[in-house]
């Protein structure tokens, strides 16, 4: 049947639609772009990294965002009020904290004037305001008919999007994907009988008759048919996107990814057109129902009203701010307090170990430093200043090994050291064959017919695999990058730094590029002198099985990959005699007996592996042996400390239990990742050495006295600080409202399209963290706090950076993170208050009481 026939065969509603002038297509498109800009991206599972869910609203205040997101998604920005009342009753929040938070609150009619009145109002309404999202046509249809049309639309959009954006899980692709998302959806929708089977009579006819063939035209036509004026569009488009927020976030990622390379992408606009099209169809088919017009008129009126925080919402923000202030007082006391006895740097360290600033490294660094005064640790972003694309053996493309704010600058190919040309060709061919066989085997298991006969077909041959997976007896957990390689070959894998054309495009480093990147890295680490005999560059990764979000436990600074490649590349570059000579000419003199080594810290097991050990000269054998001993002892100390929140059996050995979690496919909490993160400290390590910061602080080494022109400070405040805030806010959001910003129950996850997860067998694509990543079943492990940033640097220098970088200023002035200045003793001295203003902290030991 043709589309024309479908349209004529299905009668449509004659419901009155408000007469409006045809909207300006340019104005509609601009509104769509603004709404899309409010959506934060979500990366696919293979490179899952943390993101600030409110990235598109960083120019809004915290309370203003609470109002916007309540209207767009019925979302919370704070915990339930009972959480804060419990903290108040336990003495964690004080009345002084509440009074200080009230002083910082935006002027809001109806807001209690003092702390006592605030507490009284909170106790009177302990549940707080109910979510109140802006109604869509689908919501109106649900309320008028009593049938869940809003849920139906989400299911249909999700089913279509899973096909449209599939990245290899489906055995065949959706026809017409190349024509664009909206065109592919419309082509299906004119023939899809599912809506009519569910009771939406005339749906196919509405699509054929009322929806144009392009996304832009569909947006303009849909706006007119629903009687929406320009005053409605920003709020309504935002609400539509948040109604399918997971798929909108994935579309936003595609836009983000293309923008990094200077290319446009229309995916998010087309997803919006699909979602608006469903509202047009619902209005056409159900708009004549009694009460529909009145309810829709009311919804449009709400969309036209500006979003302003209510007194109730501002009360919640004040409670959260008081909770933040209480934590800041604790941190202030910790930094001003006595240090534990431990390692003190010798004149020249025997070993320097540079770790990622990741909060999990803080525990290991502290343990390692406690073992010998000959050990010094350093904190730096885990990609070590080498934004590379790393291409594994047998591949022609790799993943970006750098923060998602950056693009790779150099392509580095993996190679098999010592391989002859014939052996190299054989390894490449064998790996390709094994990968293809593995893909075919996976397709067989997943296929619609063979999946039901899989066990019968394979029989007892699969039993050993089931047993070892079930009881955690697998000896090793292979990393995807080593798939299809023998153990002997895996041991010989290494990055090829030499410039050439190995995969049909330039790869490797020129001499000048090596020297430039080496200098930039060492300068940014404040490491231009005082080199030890061994310098360990420690990337990190995580070992887990049966975990769709495994990349989220790897290194975010490496784009959701492990930091192995970056650590080995950086060590190889800094060991290059030509680079050493170039650096010496630029004022960085690395001693001839300094040896750099790449390493990988497994944050699940706390084992640390050193690569390229054969490059260590015999003169350093004793140093390496001592280092091995320290690393083994540090690993045991770290496991023992982490055991406190892993709910381990107190009667069984800790090490064995921790190691078992890494290979247990039924383990929903193999490790806690960055749960608990609360502070970012950029200062010399001497300011925090010996302090137990509880694995809650990002530690970035920085000495402003070596930072001429404050270029490194600018880099820290615009990159690592921002990325740390993303991590903090993702954990925060997943904690305060997991329904909107998290991914629910991990045990119900189903992978869709290899790009994300559904909770159960349907619904929207889920974003953020599962509950098991923030809650142990009895209590929260992640404390919902906004990041507290402490930097030792001149205030004038920090103000100069804040003033010239709008994103940084928005994050600070609008309350997304807090900034403090550290003095030369390691104590917090000043607090940033917004508008380039600072206030001195009068007495750090008494909390955050500041001078008037």
C-alpha positions in Angstrom: 0.0 0.0 0.0 1.4 3.4 -0.9 1.8 6.2 1.6 -0.9 8.2 -0.2 -3.3 5.3 0.1 -2.5 5.0 3.8 -3.2 8.6 4.3 -6.6 8.5 2.6 -7.6 5.2 4.3 -7.1 6.4 7.9 -9.4 9.2 9.1 -7.6 11.8 11.3 -8.9 13.8 14.2 -10.6 17.1 13.4 -9.6 18.6 16.8 -9.2 22.3 16.7 -5.6 23.4 16.5 -4.9 27.0 17.4 -4.5 29.2 14.4 -0.9 30.5 14.2 1.1 32.1 11.5 3.7 29.8 9.9 6.7 29.9 12.1 10.0 31.2 10.8 12.1 28.1 10.0 15.3 29.8 11.0 13.8 30.7 14.4 12.6 27.1 14.9 16.1 25.8 14.0 17.8 28.2 16.4 15.5 27.1 19.2 16.3 23.5 18.4 20.0 24.3 18.6 19.6 26.0 21.9 17.6 23.1 23.3 20.2 20.6 22.0 23.0 22.7 23.6 21.4 21.9 27.0 21.9 18.2 26.5 25.1 16.7 27.9 26.7 14.0 25.7 27.0 10.3 26.8 29.9 8.3 25.3 29.3 4.8 24.0 30.3 1.9 26.3 33.6 1.2 24.6 34.9 4.6 25.6 32.5 5.4 28.5 33.8 8.5 30.3 32.3 10.7 33.0 30.5 13.9 31.9 28.8 16.7 33.7 25.1 16.1 33.1 24.5 19.9 33.3 27.3 20.8 30.9 24.9 22.7 28.7 23.6 24.7 31.7 26.9 25.8 33.2 25.9 29.4 32.5 23.0 29.0 34.8 23.1 29.2 38.6 22.6 26.0 40.6 19.1 27.1 41.8 18.1 28.2 38.3 19.2 24.9 36.9 17.0 23.1 39.5 14.0 25.0 38.1 15.0 24.3 34.5 15.5 20.6 35.0 12.4 20.1 37.1 10.4 21.5 34.2 12.4 19.6 31.5 12.6 16.2 33.2 11.0 16.3 36.6 14.6 15.9 37.9 16.1 16.8 41.2 19.4 18.5 41.8 19.6 17.7 45.5 19.0 14.9 47.9 15.7 14.3 49.6 15.3 16.6 52.5 15.4 13.8 55.0 19.1 13.3 54.0 19.9 16.8 55.2 17.8 16.6 58.3 19.7 13.4 59.3 23.0 15.2 58.7 21.8 18.1 60.8 20.6 15.9 63.6 23.9 14.0 63.5 25.9 17.3 63.9 27.5 17.1 60.5 25.6 20.2 59.3 25.6 23.1 61.9 23.4 26.1 62.2 26.3 28.2 61.2 26.6 26.2 57.9 22.9 26.9 57.2 23.3 30.6 58.0 26.3 30.8 55.6 24.4 29.0 52.9 21.4 31.3 53.3 23.7 34.3 52.8 24.9 32.8 49.5 21.4 31.9 48.2 19.8 33.8 45.4 17.1 36.2 46.4 13.8 34.2 46.2 10.4 35.2 47.4 9.3 33.1 50.3 12.7 31.9 51.3 13.1 31.7 55.1 15.2 34.5 56.4 17.3 32.7 59.1 18.6 29.3 59.8 16.1 28.5 62.5 13.2 29.3 60.2 14.8 27.2 57.5 15.0 24.2 59.7 11.4 24.6 60.9 10.2 24.8 57.2 12.3 21.8 56.3 11.0 19.7 59.1 7.4 20.7 58.2 7.8 19.5 54.6 10.5 16.7 54.9 9.6 15.3 51.5 10.1 18.5 49.6 8.4 19.6 46.4 7.1 16.9 44.0 8.6 16.8 40.5 6.6 18.9 38.1 7.7 18.4 34.5 6.2 20.4 31.6 3.5 18.2 30.0 4.1 17.1 26.4 1.3 16.1 24.0 2.1 12.5 25.0 1.7 13.4 28.7 -1.6 15.2 27.9 -2.8 12.1 26.0 -1.9 9.9 28.9 -3.8 12.1 31.4 -6.9 12.4 29.2 -7.2 8.8 28.1 -5.8 7.0 31.1 -3.5 5.0 28.9 0.3 5.4 29.0 1.0 7.1 25.7 4.0 8.9 27.1 5.6 5.5 28.0 4.5 4.1 24.6 6.3 7.0 22.8 9.5 6.4 24.7 9.4 2.7 23.9 8.9 3.3 20.2 11.6 6.0 20.0 14.0 3.7 21.8 13.2 0.7 19.6 13.8 2.8 16.5 17.0 4.4 17.9 18.5 1.1 18.9 18.3 0.0 15.3 19.3 3.4 13.9 22.4 3.8 16.0 23.5 0.2 16.4 27.3 -0.1 16.4 27.6 -3.7 15.5 25.5 -5.8 17.9 22.6 -6.4 15.5 23.3 -9.1 12.8 22.0 -6.7 10.1 21.6 -2.9 9.8 18.5 -0.9 9.5 17.7 0.0 5.9 18.1 3.6 5.0 20.4 4.6 7.8 22.5 6.6 5.4 19.6 8.9 4.6 19.6 10.3 8.2 17.7 9.4 11.4 14.5 11.3 10.7 14.1 10.0 7.1 14.7 6.5 8.2 12.1 6.8 11.0 9.5 8.3 8.6 10.1 5.6 6.0 9.3 2.9 8.6 6.5 4.8 10.4 4.2 5.1 7.3 4.1 1.3 7.3 4.4 0.4 11.0 1.1 -1.0 12.3 2.3 -1.2 15.9 0.7 2.1 17.1 -2.6 1.1 15.6 -2.5 -2.3 17.1 -2.0 -0.5 20.5 -5.1 1.6 19.8 -3.7 4.7 18.1 -6.1 4.6 15.1 -4.9 6.6 12.1 -1.2 6.8 13.1 0.2 5.8 9.8 -2.1 8.2 8.0 -1.0 11.0 10.3 2.6 10.3 9.5 1.9 10.3 5.7 -0.3 13.3 5.7 1.1 15.6 8.3 4.8 15.0 8.5 7.2 16.3 5.8 10.1 14.3 4.5 12.9 16.3 6.1 13.8 17.0 9.7 13.9 20.7 9.4 10.5 20.8 7.6 9.0 18.4 10.2 10.1 20.7 13.0 8.5 23.8 11.4 5.4 21.9 10.4 5.1 20.3 13.8 5.4 23.6 15.7 2.6 25.1 13.6 0.3 22.1 13.9 0.7 22.1 17.7 0.1 25.8 18.0 3.5 26.6 19.5 4.8 30.1 19.3 8.5 31.1 19.5 7.9 31.8 23.2 7.2 28.1 23.8 10.0 26.6 21.8 13.1 26.6 24.0 11.3 25.0 27.0 9.2 22.6 24.9 12.1 21.4 22.7 14.2 20.8 25.8 11.4 18.9 27.4 10.9 16.7 24.3 14.6 15.9 24.3 14.7 15.0 28.0 11.7 12.7 27.5 14.1 10.5 25.6 17.1 11.9 27.4 19.4 8.9 27.0 19.1 8.7 23.2 19.3 12.5 23.0 22.5 12.3 25.0 23.9 9.8 22.6 23.0 12.0 19.7 24.7 14.9 21.4 27.8 12.8 21.7 27.8 12.3 17.9 27.5 16.1 17.5 30.3 16.7 20.0 32.6 14.1 18.4 32.2 15.7 14.9 32.7 19.2 16.3 36.1 18.2 17.7 37.2 17.7 14.1 35.4 20.9 12.8 32.5 19.0 11.2 28.8 19.6 11.5 26.3 16.9 12.6 22.5 17.0 12.5 21.8 13.9 14.6 20.4 15.6 17.6 18.2 17.9 15.6 16.8 14.8 13.7 16.2 13.0 17.0 14.2 16.1 18.1 12.2 16.0 14.9 11.3 12.3 15.5 10.2 13.1 19.0 8.1 16.1 17.9 6.6 14.0 15.1 5.2 11.6 17.7 3.5 14.5 19.4 2.0 15.6 16.1 0.7 12.0 15.5 -0.8 11.8 19.0 -2.5 15.2 18.6 -3.9 14.1 15.2 -5.2 10.8 16.5 -6.4 11.7 20.1 -6.8 15.5 20.0 -10.6 15.3 19.7 -11.0 13.5 23.1 -12.9 15.5 25.7 -10.6 17.6 27.8 -7.6 17.4 25.5 -7.7 20.9 24.2 -8.0 22.5 27.6 -5.1 20.4 29.0 -3.0 21.2 26.0 -3.7 24.9 26.3 -2.6 24.8 29.9 0.6 23.0 28.9 1.4 25.6 26.3 0.9 28.4 28.8 3.3 26.7 31.2 5.9 26.4 28.4 5.7 30.1 27.7 6.4 31.1 31.3 10.0 31.6 32.3 11.6 29.0 34.6 12.4 30.6 38.0 13.4 28.7 41.1 10.6 28.5 43.7 11.2 29.1 47.4 11.0 25.3 47.9 13.7 24.6 45.3 15.9 27.3 46.8 15.5 25.8 50.2 16.8 22.5 48.8 19.8 24.2 47.3 20.5 26.0 50.6 20.5 22.6 52.4 22.9 21.2 49.8 25.2 24.2 50.1 25.3 23.8 53.9 26.2 20.2 53.4 29.0 21.3 51.0 30.3 23.9 53.5 30.4 21.2 56.3 32.7 19.0 54.1 34.8 22.0 53.2 35.3 22.7 56.9 36.5 19.1 57.3 38.9 19.4 54.5 40.2 22.7 55.8 40.9 21.1 59.2 42.6 18.1 57.5 45.0 20.3 55.5 45.8 22.5 58.5 46.4 19.5 60.8 49.5 17.5 61.6 50.9 15.1 59.0 51.5 11.4 59.7 55.1 10.4 60.1 56.3 8.9 56.9 58.4 9.4 53.9 60.5 12.4 53.5 62.3 13.2 50.3 66.0 12.5 50.2 68.4 14.8 48.4 67.9 12.7 45.2 65.1 10.2 45.2 65.9 6.7 44.1 62.5 6.3 42.6 60.0 8.9 41.4 56.6 7.5 40.5 54.2 9.7 38.5 50.6 8.6 38.9 47.3 9.8 37.3 45.5 12.4 39.5 42.6 9.9 39.8 41.5 9.6 43.4 42.2 5.9 43.5 45.9 6.7 43.1 46.0 8.8 46.3 45.7 5.7 48.5 48.4 3.8 46.6 50.8 6.9 46.5 50.4 7.3 50.2 51.2 3.6 50.8 54.2 3.7 48.5 55.7 6.8 50.1 55.3 5.4 53.6 57.7 2.6 52.8 60.9 4.5 52.1 62.3 8.1 52.1 63.8 7.2 48.7 60.5 7.2 47.0 58.7 10.4 45.7 55.4 10.4 44.0 53.9 12.9 41.5 50.4 13.5 40.2 49.5 14.3 36.6 46.7 13.6 34.2 47.1 10.0 33.1 47.5 10.6 29.4 50.9 12.2 30.4 50.4 15.0 27.9 50.5 12.7 24.9 47.2 13.0 23.0 47.6 10.0 20.7 45.5 7.6 18.7 46.8 4.1 19.6 46.3 1.5 16.9 46.6 -2.1 18.2 48.3 -4.8 16.1 46.1 -6.0 13.2 44.0 -2.8 13.2 44.0 0.2 11.0 42.3 2.6 13.4 42.5 3.0 17.2 40.9 5.0 19.9 41.8 8.5 21.2 44.1 8.1 24.2 43.4 11.6 25.5 40.7 13.6 27.4 37.4 14.0 25.4 38.1 17.7 25.3 41.1 17.1 23.0 41.8 15.4 19.7 44.7 13.0 19.0 47.8 14.8 17.6 49.9 11.7 16.8 49.0 8.2 15.6 51.0 5.5 17.3 50.9 1.9 16.0 51.5 -1.1 18.2 54.2 -3.5 17.0 55.6 -6.9 18.0 59.2 -6.2 19.0 61.8 -8.3 17.3 59.4 -9.7 14.7 60.8 -10.3 11.2 58.7 -9.0 8.3 57.4 -12.6 7.6 56.5 -13.1 11.3 54.9 -9.7 11.5 52.7 -10.6 8.4 51.8 -13.9 9.9 50.8 -12.4 13.3 48.6 -9.8 11.5 47.0 -12.4 9.4 46.4 -14.8 12.3 44.9 -12.0 14.4 42.6 -10.9 11.6 41.4 -14.5 11.1 40.8 -15.0 14.8 38.9 -11.7 15.1 36.7 -12.7 12.2 36.1 -16.1 13.7 35.3 -14.6 17.0 32.8 -12.2 15.4 31.2 -15.0 13.5 30.9 -17.1 16.7 29.4 -14.1 18.5 26.9 -13.6 15.7 26.0 -17.3 16.0 25.3 -17.0 19.7 23.3 -13.8 19.3 21.3 -14.8 16.2 17.5 -15.0 16.5 17.4 -18.8 15.7 20.8 -20.2 16.9 20.7 -18.4 20.2 18.0 -20.7 21.4 19.9 -23.8 20.3 23.3 -22.5 21.4 23.7 -24.8 24.5 22.3 -27.8 22.6 24.7 -27.2 19.7 27.8 -26.6 21.7 26.9 -29.1 24.4 29.4 -30.0 27.1 32.2 -28.3 25.3 31.0 -25.0 26.8 30.9 -26.4 30.4 34.5 -25.5 31.4 33.8 -21.9 30.4 30.6 -21.7 32.4 32.3 -23.3 35.5 35.4 -21.1 35.4 33.3 -17.9 34.9 30.9 -18.9 37.6 33.5 -19.7 40.3 36.1 -17.1 39.3 38.7 -19.7 38.3 39.9 -18.0 35.1 43.6 -17.4 35.5 43.6 -14.2 33.4 41.2 -11.7 32.1 42.3 -10.8 28.6 42.1 -7.2 27.6 40.2 -6.6 24.3 43.3 -5.1 22.7 45.0 -8.5 23.1 42.2 -10.5 21.6 43.4 -13.2 19.2 47.1 -13.1 20.3 49.2 -15.8 21.9 50.8 -15.1 25.3 54.3 -15.1 23.8 53.2 -12.4 21.3 51.4 -10.4 23.9 54.6 -10.1 25.9 56.4 -8.6 22.9 53.8 -5.9 22.1 55.1 -2.3 22.3 54.4 1.1 20.8 56.3 2.0 17.6 57.5 5.6 18.0 59.3 5.9 14.7 57.8 8.2 12.1 56.5 6.4 9.1 53.4 5.4 7.1 52.4 2.0 8.5 48.6 2.0 8.1 48.2 4.2 5.0 48.7 7.4 7.0 51.5 9.1 8.9 52.3 7.4 12.2 54.9 7.9 14.9 56.8 11.0 16.1 59.3 13.3 14.4 62.3 14.3 16.4 60.9 17.8 16.9 57.5 16.5 18.0 59.1 14.1 20.5 61.1 16.9 22.1 58.1 19.4 22.1 55.8 16.9 23.8 58.5 15.8 26.3 59.2 19.4 27.3 55.5 20.2 27.6 54.9 17.1 29.7 57.8 17.7 32.2 57.0 21.4 32.5 53.3 20.7 33.2 54.4 18.2 35.9 56.7 20.9 37.5 59.4 18.3 36.9 62.2 20.1 35.3 65.0 19.1 37.8 65.8 16.7 40.6 65.2 13.6 38.6 65.6 10.2 40.3 67.4 7.2 39.1 64.2 5.5 38.1 61.1 7.5 37.0 58.0 5.4 36.8 55.1 6.7 34.7 52.1 4.9 36.0 48.9 4.8 33.9 45.9 3.0 35.3 43.2 0.6 34.2 40.7 -1.8 35.7 40.2 -5.5 35.5 36.6 -6.7 35.5 34.4 -9.2 33.6 30.8 -9.1 32.5 30.7 -5.3 33.0 29.3 -3.2 30.2 30.6 0.0 31.9 34.1 -1.4 32.3 35.6 1.6 30.3 34.2 3.9 33.0 36.7 2.3 35.5 39.6 2.9 33.1 41.4 6.2 32.7 39.1 9.1 31.7 42.1 11.2 30.8 42.9 8.4 28.2 39.4 8.6 26.7 38.1 5.6 28.6 41.1 3.3 27.8 43.8 2.1 30.1 46.8 4.4 30.4 49.3 1.7 29.4 49.9 3.1 25.9 50.5 6.7 27.0 52.8 5.7 29.9 54.9 3.5 27.6 55.0 6.1 24.8 56.0 8.9 27.2 58.7 6.7 28.8 60.1 5.8 25.3 60.2 9.4 24.3 62.0 10.6 27.4 64.6 7.8 27.2 65.5 8.8 23.6 69.0 10.3 23.6 68.0 12.8 20.9 65.1 14.0 23.0 67.4 14.3 26.1 69.8 16.4 24.0 67.0 18.6 22.8 65.6 19.1 26.3 69.0 20.0 27.6 69.3 22.7 25.0 65.9 24.0 26.4 67.1 24.1 30.0 65.8 20.6 31.2 68.9 18.5 32.0 67.9 14.9 32.6 70.8 13.0 34.2 72.3 10.2 32.1 71.5 7.6 34.8 67.8 8.5 34.9 65.7 5.7 33.3 62.0 6.2 32.6 59.6 3.2 32.7 56.0 2.9 31.8 53.7 1.0 34.2 50.1 0.2 34.7 48.2 0.3 38.0 45.2 -2.1 38.1 42.8 -0.2 40.3 40.7 -3.4 40.9 43.5 -5.5 42.3 46.0 -2.8 43.1 48.7 -4.8 41.3 51.2 -2.6 39.4 53.0 -4.0 36.3 56.2 -2.4 34.9 56.7 -2.6 31.2 59.9 -2.8 29.1 62.0 -4.0 32.0 64.6 -5.2 29.6 65.5 -1.6 28.9 66.8 -1.1 32.5 70.6 -1.3 32.5 72.4 -3.7 34.8 73.6 -0.6 36.8 70.0 -0.2 38.0 69.3 -3.8 38.9 69.3 -3.1 42.6 67.1 -0.1 42.2 64.6 -2.1 40.2 64.6 -5.0 42.7 64.0 -2.5 45.6 61.2 -0.9 43.6 59.5 -4.3 43.0 59.6 -4.9 46.7 58.1 -1.6 47.6 55.3 -2.0 44.9 54.3 -5.4 46.3 54.1 -4.1 49.8 52.3 -0.9 48.7 49.7 -3.1 46.9 49.0 -5.1 50.0 48.7 -1.9 52.1 46.3 -0.4 49.6 44.1 -3.5 49.4 43.9 -3.6 53.2 42.7 0.1 53.3 40.2 -0.4 50.5 38.9 -3.5 52.1 37.0 -1.4 54.6 34.3 -0.5 52.0 34.3 -3.7 50.0 32.2 -5.8 52.4 34.8 -8.6 52.5 34.7 -11.7 54.6 36.7 -10.7 57.8 37.8 -14.3 58.2 39.3 -14.8 54.8 42.6 -13.3 53.4 42.0 -9.8 52.0 44.4 -10.1 49.0 42.7 -13.3 47.7 39.2 -11.8 48.0 40.2 -8.6 46.2 41.9 -10.5 43.4 38.9 -12.7 43.0 36.5 -9.8 42.5 38.4 -8.9 39.3 37.5 -12.2 37.6 34.1 -12.9 39.1 31.5 -12.3 36.4 28.7 -12.1 39.0 30.4 -9.3 40.9 28.4 -6.0 40.6 31.0 -4.0 42.6 34.4 -5.2 41.5 35.8 -1.9 42.7 34.3 1.5 43.7 35.9 3.6 40.9 35.9 7.2 41.8 33.1 7.0 44.4 33.7 9.5 47.2 35.6 12.0 45.1 35.3 15.4 46.7 38.4 17.5 46.3 41.0 18.5 43.7 44.3 19.8 45.0 47.0 21.3 42.8 50.1 22.0 44.8 53.6 20.6 45.5 53.3 17.1 46.9 55.1 18.3 50.1 51.8 20.2 51.0 49.8 16.9 51.2 52.5 14.3 51.9 51.7 12.3 55.0 48.1 13.3 55.0 45.4 10.6 54.8 42.9 12.1 52.4 40.8 8.9 52.3 41.1 8.3 48.5 38.8 11.2 47.9 41.1 13.8 46.4 42.5 14.3 42.9 46.2 15.2 43.5 47.9 17.3 40.8 51.5 18.2 41.3 52.1 21.9 40.7 54.7 24.4 41.7 53.7 28.0 40.7 57.3 29.2 41.3 58.4 27.1 38.3 55.5 28.3 36.1 56.7 31.4 34.3 53.8 33.1 32.7 51.4 30.7 34.5 50.8 28.6 31.4 50.7 25.4 33.4 48.2 27.0 35.9 46.0 27.9 33.0 46.2 24.3 31.6 45.3 22.9 35.0 42.3 25.2 35.5 41.0 24.7 32.0 41.5 21.0 31.6 42.2 18.7 34.6 40.1 20.9 36.9 37.2 20.9 34.4 37.4 17.1 33.8 37.6 16.5 37.6 34.4 18.5 37.9 32.8 16.4 35.2 33.6 13.3 37.2 32.4 14.8 40.5 29.2 16.0 39.0 28.4 12.7 37.2 28.8 10.9 40.6 26.8 13.6 42.3 24.0 13.5 39.7 23.7 9.7 39.7 23.4 9.9 43.5 20.8 12.7 43.9 18.5 11.5 41.0 19.5 8.1 39.6 16.2 7.9 37.7 17.1 10.7 35.4 20.9 10.9 35.6 21.9 7.4 36.4 21.4 3.9 34.9 19.4 2.2 37.6 19.9 -1.4 38.7 23.0 -3.0 37.2 21.6 -6.5 37.4 18.8 -5.5 35.0 21.0 -4.0 32.3 20.8 -5.2 28.8 23.4 -3.9 26.3 21.8 -2.3 23.2 23.8 -1.7 20.0 27.1 -2.2 21.9 26.7 1.5 22.7 24.7 1.7 25.9 22.3 -0.1 28.2 18.6 -0.4 28.8 17.3 -1.2 32.3 15.2 -4.3 31.7 13.9 -5.0 28.2 12.9 -1.5 27.1 12.6 2.1 28.0 15.0 4.9 27.3 18.8 4.5 26.9 20.2 4.9 30.4 23.1 7.3 31.2 25.3 7.8 34.1 26.2 5.3 36.8 24.3 2.3 38.2 23.2 2.4 41.8 25.7 -0.3 42.5 28.5 2.2 41.8 27.4 4.6 44.5 25.5 2.5 47.0 26.5 -0.8 48.8 23.0 -1.9 49.4 22.8 -0.4 52.9 24.4 3.0 52.6 25.7 5.5 50.1 29.4 5.1 49.3 29.5 8.3 47.3 28.9 11.5 49.3 26.9 13.9 47.2 29.2 16.9 47.2 30.2 19.5 44.6 34.0 19.5 44.0 36.2 21.5 46.3 39.3 22.8 44.3 42.4 23.9 46.3 45.2 25.5 44.4 48.5 26.9 45.6 49.0 29.9 43.3 48.8 33.7 43.5 45.2 34.9 43.5 45.9 37.4 40.8 47.1 34.7 38.5 44.0 32.6 39.1 41.7 35.6 38.6 43.4 36.3 35.3 42.6 32.8 34.1 39.0 32.9 35.4 38.4 36.2 33.7 39.6 35.0 30.3 37.9 31.6 30.2 34.1 31.9 30.3 33.6 28.1 31.0 35.8 28.3 34.1 34.1 31.4 35.3 30.6 30.0 34.8 31.5 26.8 36.8 32.8 28.9 39.7 30.5 31.8 39.7 27.4 29.6 39.3 28.2 27.2 42.1 29.2 24.1 40.2 32.4 23.8 42.1 34.2 25.7 44.8 37.7 27.2 44.6 40.2 27.9 47.5 43.7 29.3 47.6 46.3 27.4 49.5 49.2 29.1 51.3 52.9 28.0 51.5 52.2 26.0 54.6 49.6 23.8 52.9 46.6 25.5 54.7 43.6 26.9 53.0 43.9 30.7 53.1 41.3 32.2 50.8 37.9 31.3 49.3 36.6 32.4 45.9 33.2 34.0 46.2 32.4 34.8 42.6 32.9 37.9 40.5 36.7 37.6 40.9 36.3 38.3 44.6 38.0 36.3 47.4 37.6 36.3 51.2 40.3 35.3 53.6 39.7 32.3 55.9 40.3 33.7 59.4 41.0 30.5 61.3 41.2 27.3 59.3 41.0 25.1 62.5 37.6 26.6 63.3 36.1 25.9 60.0 35.1 28.2 57.2 34.4 31.3 59.2 35.7 34.1 57.1 36.6 37.7 57.8 33.8 40.2 57.2 
